[in-house]
Amino acid sequence: WIRFQNVCSLFNPNSVGAYDMLLQLVLISVAASTKGECIECNSPTLLYHELKCTPTFSDDNKCCPLEYDCSNIYNRPEGTCHLMGKYYKPGEKPAEEDVASDCRFPFCTCEENGLFNCKLPSDSCAEYWLPVLKEPGCYLTYKHNLCCSVDQKCPPFSETDGKCEVGETTYKEGQRFSHPTKKCASCICDKSFNGSFDHLCQLRNCSSELKHSKEIHNYCAPYYFHSDDCCPHSWICPSEGGIFLPPPTSPLLDTQCRFGTYAMSIGEKYRFENTTCECLIPPFLTCKTVE
C-alpha cells in the first residue's frame, strides 16, 4: 500500500488518464502476484526427481517446491523394488535405460526384501584405461542413457556435421557437454541444435535407489559435500550421540520431514559430529558438513 500511495502522489487527481494508469499498475501487480515468482531452490532436489516424487508448490513460487510426496516408494506392492517410478518383482533386473548411464551399476537384481542387489563391474569404460582405442585426430561420441562412448568420429569432417556453440566453446556432433544454465543436466551435441539446449539434454542419473535403497527405505538423509551438488555423496541415519536442534522460529508450515522414526518440522536440525542435517524440503532431511 505504501508503494501505491507514493505512486498516487505523482498524479493529478482531476486527471482521468492518471486513474487509468494507476488501475493498470494495480492489475499488473495483481497478475504478477497471482502468477508467482520463479525462485530456484537453495538445496538439491534432483534426488526427488529421480525417485519420481510429486512436488507441491506455493502460490508465490512455482519453481522450488514446498515439499514432495514420495508415497509411491513406501506404498509400493509388498516384496517389490522401486526404481525411477517403476516396480520390479524379485529376480527382475531394471530397465536398461534406467541404469545404463551409470557404469558402476549395470548388474542389479531385485531381491526378496524389496532392495536391489548390485554387482560392481571389475572395470569401467575401455576409453578410460585404453586411450589408444581412439585413433589420432578422432573424437569419441556418446548417446544418452549409456555411460561409455558408442563410437568415434574421424576425419574428414563434413560441414553438415552437427555443431553446438556453448559460450566460447564449440562442441562437435556426439560430444558431451553440460547445460549452460540448467544445473544437473547433461547434453549431447546433435545436428538439430538451433541455439536451444533443452531437447539435447536430460537430467543426470544419481542411481540413488541402486546404491542406497536400504537407506531410502529407512528414511535416512542424503549427505552432500556442497550445497550445489547434484547427487548425494552418501546417506546418514539416526545414530547414538546425535543431537536434535529445534528450529530458531516457529515453522510457518505444518509439513514435516521423516528421519528414521522421527518426525521433524521445517528448520529443525540433527547434528552428528561435524555434519548437520536440516528439514528444508520434506520428506528427507538435507545433510552437509558444518564449516
Buried (B, 14 or more C-beta within 10 A) or exposed (E): EEEEEEBEEEEEEEEEEBBEBBEEBEEEEEEEEEEBEEEEBEBBBBBBBBBBBEBEEEEEBBEBBBBBBBEBBEEBEEEBBBBBEEBBEEEBEBEEEBBBBBBBBBEBBBBEEBBBBBEEEEEEBEBEEEEEEBEEEEBBBBBBBBBBBEEBBEEEEEEEEBBBEBEEEEBBBBBBBBBEEEBBBBBBBBEEBEEEBEEBBBBBBBBBBBBBBBBBBBBBBBBBEEEEBBBBEBBBBBEEEBEEEEBEEEBEEEBBBBBBEBBBBBBBBBBBEEBBBBBBBBBBBBBBEEE
